[in-house]
Every structure is written in C-alpha cells, then in structure tokens.
Amino acid sequence: MSAASTALRAGSDPYHIGHGPSTGVPEYTGHGAGGPAPKRIVVGYGFWIFILSDVILFSCFFATYTVLIEARNGGPGPQQLFDLHNTAVETACLLLSSFSCGMTSLAVARHNLLWSEITLAITGLLGLTFIGLEVHEFLGLVAQGAGPTRSAFLTSFFALVGCHGVHVTAGLLWLGTMMAQFPAKGFKQTILHRYLCFSLFWHALDIIWIGIFTVVYLIGTITP
C-alpha cells in the first residue's frame, strides 16, 4: 500500500488540497476554519450594499420623473423653468469636489494630516456651494409659482433633486466629522474605514448627479 493511501486512510490530506504548500495553514480563511473575515472586508461589503440600495432608491425616482414629465396640469415644463447655466455651475462644483475628495484619499494613504484637512475643507466648500445653488434654484421656482404642488411633474422633480440634495447635506455633516476625527484620533484603522465609506458615498453622489443633470436638465431643456 502506498504512503498516500495510508495517509488517506488516516484522514489526512497529503497533497494539501485547499491548504498552503507545506505548512498546513489554510490559504483561505472562512467563518468555520479561519474565523470571520477582516473588519475592512466586512465594512466595505456592508457599505457597498448600502450604496446599491441607494442606487435602487434613485432609480425609482428617475423612473417616476420620466413617467410624469408630461403631467404638467397646464403648467410650465423644463424648457420654461430650468437654467442650464446655473446647473452647469452646480455640476462643476460637484465634479471638483469629487476630485478634491480623491486628493484627500491620496493624503490619507500617506498619513499627511495637513493635506488631508486642506483637501477635505475644499471638498466641503464646494459641496456647500452646490447646496447653496440648489436651494437658490428651489426658492426661485417656488417664487414663480412652480412649487412641488403645482403639478405631478414638479412633484417628481423636487423629490428627485431634493433627495439628492439631502444626501449631499448628510455627506457634508459626515465630512465635518471626519475633519474633526483625523486630528483627534489620527490615522487609526477604524478612522480609515470610516473615511473609505465616506469617499465611496461622496463619489456615488457625484455619479447620481451626472444622471440627474443629463436626464432632468440637459435632455429636458433641449427636447421640444
């Protein structure tokens, strides 16, 4: 009888199937053999699920808007209401804030506190400018008598764009928290996990806004 057969009869694994080459240490750690996954993996995976749920939420708002875009009750439509110049400035602010957030990620990776704070502050200022322009747009529409109760079209518009604005506002509060935590707690692993989640959230809002700018403003104003 060969040595391999003897080993198999003894219940061992002579060829280390599913294990390291010679140490017998499992190459893949799971919940059973090697314990739970690292916290970084758990946090990242859980937050991606949150991001995907947000994508589903905005998809529903987008679908509602496209269905109700002609339900104006005799009121004005996108061509009469939307100012592409104002929206272009909003878009530029959000795109630049996403760029500065990427610069923050580079500074955080190098544990550079000064540049982490500077780039976070720039991101926050650009985000605040975006929110200020959006609030100004909403107040202008309401002053024209084109508030959310004027028609189903305007209800869907305020719901879609307003929901995004609420998310950006929440992101700004989160950003302020990160600016306070980096000097107070340093670049601990838990703080890095929180910043990773924040950066994913902020970039996701940027992508969603590109969809809003294209579908609501750009196509809405050029389509007869």
Number of C-alpha atoms within 10 A of each C-alpha: 5 6 9 13 12 12 13 11 10 9 9 12 14 14 13 14 11 12 14 13 12 9 9 14 13 15 13 10 13 11 8 7 9 12 9 12 11 9 12 15 12 12 15 16 12 12 17 15 11 13 17 12 12 17 15 12 13 20 14 12 18 20 12 18 23 15 13 16 19 15 15 15 10 9 14 15 19 21 16 9 15 17 14 14 9 13 18 14 14 21 18 13 21 27 20 16 26 22 16 21 25 18 18 25 20 14 18 20 12 12 16 15 16 12 17 24 19 16 21 23 19 17 27 23 15 21 26 18 16 23 21 14 17 18 14 12 17 18 14 14 16 13 10 10 13 19 17 17 13 16 21 19 25 24 19 23 24 18 18 22 19 15 15 19 21 12 15 21 17 13 19 21 13 18 22 14 13 20 20 13 16 21 13 9 10 15 19 11 11 14 15 19 16 17 23 17 17 19 18 15 20 24 18 16 22 19 13 15 20 14 15 20 18 11 15 21 19 19 14 17 17 9 8 8
